[in-house]
Amino acid sequence: MYENILVPIDGSESSARALQHAQKIAELTGGKITLFHVMHFPAQLETYSGKLGEAYYLMKDRIKEHAQEILEKAKENLSAGSIAFTEKTVWGEPANEIIQEAEQGNYDLIVIGSRGLGEIKSWLLGSVSQRVVRHCKRPVLLVR
């Protein structure tokens, strides 16, 4: 049933817990996991790339390096088991990119961690996981 599982990861504890749940599901179903990381660079800074000069490129390079660190840690956890997995990294706004990947990749399940914001902060700020749950047409397992 869950042969193709998308696991958005951001390096947080909640995304690590989501990966653990996805791994258990994949073990039970013989499914494959796709580790998905969205590198986010605020659009406002894009417009100042010329003025920021070298600092702009250094920030983008550091974001890429951080993404690789996150993926390496997640892959280490998965490599210990016998789960088939792939990885994918994209630039963009996290919730939008996750929803788009879920639809285009024809995933059976999205397993995503919750940041655990309080009710007021969550209501005011929203979160990536909440937007994914609200707008994604695929089944979503939210892990706290």
N, C-alpha and C positions, 0 to 999 in steps of 0.2 A: 504493500500500500504506500509506504513512504520510501520510494526508491531513490528519489532525487531531493536532497535536503540542502537548503540554503542557510548558512549560518553567518550573519553579519558579525564581524568582530571589530572591537575598537580598543582592545587592551585593558578594558575594565574588568573588575571582578565579576560583574553580572554577565558580561559576554563570555567569560571563562566558564561560568556555571551553565550558560546556554550551550556552549560547546560540549560540556560533559553530558548534558541531556541528549543532545543530538547524536553523540557517539553511542549512547546506550540504545537509542532508537535505531540507528543504523546497524548496530550489532544484531538486534532482534529481527530486523526486516531485510538484512542484506543490502541496505541502501548505501548510496554514495553521498559524501558531504562536499559541498563547495564552500570554502572559506572565502568570505567576501569582505573586503575592507574599502571604505570610501575615504579618500584623501580630500579633506575639505580645506579650501583656501578662500577666505571671505572675498566675495565679488568686489567689495569696496576697495580692497587692496589691489586688485587687478587693474583698476583704473589709474592707480598711481605707480604702476610698474616702472615707468620712465623716470619718475622723480625719486623712487626708492633705489634705483640703480642696482648695484651688486647685492644689496641687502635683500631685495625682492627674490633674486635667484637663490641666495643662501637659505632663505626661509622655505622656499619650495623644495630645495634639496634636503633640508632637514625633515620636512614632512614626509618625503619619500623614504628617507632612512628610518624614520620612526615607523612607517607602515611596514617596512621589511622586518624590523624587530618584532612587531606585533605578530606578523605572519609566521616568523621563525618559531616563536614561542608556541603558537597554536599548533604548528606542524609537529613540533617535538612531542606535544601531548598526544596527537593522533598517531604518530609513527610508532608509539609503543604498542598499539593495537593492530588489528588486521583490517581496518576500515579503509576503503578506497576513498581518496579525496583529491580535489583539485583546489586551486586558489585563483582568485581574481582580485585585482586592485583597479579602481577607477578614481578619477577626479570628479567632484561634484558636491551637491547638497545631499547629505546622507539619506534622509528619508526618501527623497525622490529617486535616488539611484537604486536603493534597495527595492522599492516598489517596481521600478522599471526592470531590474534584473529578475525579480520574481516572475514577472509576466513573460518576459522574453525567453528566460531559461526554462520555462515550463516546469517549475519546481512543484513537488507534491506537498512540501511543508517548509515553512520558514521558522527557524528557531532563533529567537532574539532575546537578549537580556534587557531587563528593565533597570533604569538608573535608580529606582527607588526614591524618587523625589517625594516630598511631602505633598499633600493634596493641594495646598494653596500654591506652592511653587509650580507644581505640575499644571495646575489650571492656568496660571499666568504665563508660564514659559512654554508649556507643552514639552514633548520629548520626541525623539526619533522613533522610539518603539511605539508610542501612542499613535503617531501619524501612520506608521506602517500598519498597525492593527486596524485603524480606522479606514484606510484607503486601499489596502491590498486585497485583491480578489482571491488570493490563495489562502489556504489554512495557515494560521500563525499560532505558534506556541510561545507565549511570553513567560520567561523564566525570571523569577525574583531572587 
